[in-house]
Amino acid sequence: MRPSTRRLPSLRRPSPSMAVSVMALVVASTGTSYAAGLIGSDDIRNDSVKSVDVKDNNLKGRDVKNGSLGSMDIRDESLKARDFAPGQLPAGQQGPAGPAGVGRWALVDATGAIVAQSGGFTVAAAYPTLAPVGADVNGLRANGNVYINAGENLANNGVLAVVALQNTVDQNGDTVTNGRAAGADANPEFSGEVAVAMCQPGVVNCAPPGTGNSNHLVVSPRLSDGSVTTPDNRKRFYVVVTGDSSDRS
C-alpha cells in the first residue's frame, strides 16, 4: 500500500503592515523604558541638539556637570540678576543688568559728581554758572541744579530722587553732626528737599546747552525751607530711573 502523500499547508510571509503592527505591539507592551534605552549620549552627534530642542525650564542645575560650562558657552548679556541665587556673587561685584523695569540708579555727591551708579549716567552740568540772560545778570538760573544725561529717552520712564544723609560732614559749622541740633534746618547733614524731572522744553526747561531734551533730567536739592543750597551745605542725593530701559545707548 502506498504511503499517504497529503501536502502540508504552505506558510505565507507576513505582510509589511503586519510586521509593523507586531513591532508596535511589542514596544507598547514593554513600556517606555525599552524605547528610552534605545538612545544614549553616544548616539547623539556633537552639536546636534540645539536650545530649541530642549523644553523651557526642563533642564536643572543637577543636569549640568560641574565645570562643564565655561564663559565661552554663555552668550553675552544672556544672564540676568534673577539667574543667580543669593550669595553667588562676591561682595562688591556688580551683577548682570536686571530686566527692563527694575530701574537704574546713581549716587551724586555734594559737588555734583557721580560717585557710584548702576551704569549709563553722566553729569552734563553740576551747579553751573551760565552766561547772563535778561534779568539774570549773574547767570545763576541753573546754579542750584545738577543736570544728568540718562543715556536714554526718558519719555517712557519715571524718575525719582532722594536726599542722602552725610553725618560725617559738618555742613553748617555748629560741630553737631548727629542730627539733634534744635531749630529749623539746623541739621543740614540730615535734612533737605530735592526735586527731579525729565527735561522737556515748555514743561521743564533746562538751561545748560545740550540738556533741553528728554535724554536729560534735572535734580534740584534745596534746604528744608526751600532755599537754594550753597557750596557749604549742598546735598548728596540718589537718582533713580524706573521703567523700560531697553532703549539705553
FENURNOR-V221037 format. One record per run of one state. SS is the DSSP state (@ for helix, = for strand, . for the rest). FROM is the first residue (numbers start at 1). LEN is the number of residues. If there is no record, write none. Layout:
ss = (SS & SS)
from = (FROM & FROM)
len = (LEN & LEN)
//
This chain:
ss = (. & @ & . & @ & . & @ & . & @ & . & @ & . & @ & . & @ & . & = & . & = & . & = & . & = & . & = & . & = & . & @ & = & . & = & . & = & . & = & . & = & . & = & . & = & .)
from = (1 & 16 & 31 & 32 & 37 & 41 & 44 & 51 & 54 & 61 & 64 & 71 & 74 & 81 & 84 & 101 & 109 & 114 & 118 & 122 & 127 & 133 & 134 & 136 & 137 & 146 & 150 & 154 & 157 & 165 & 193 & 199 & 200 & 201 & 204 & 205 & 216 & 223 & 228 & 229 & 236 & 244)
len = (15 & 15 & 1 & 5 & 4 & 3 & 7 & 3 & 7 & 3 & 7 & 3 & 7 & 3 & 17 & 8 & 5 & 4 & 4 & 5 & 6 & 1 & 2 & 1 & 9 & 4 & 4 & 3 & 8 & 28 & 6 & 1 & 1 & 3 & 1 & 11 & 7 & 5 & 1 & 7 & 8 & 6)
//
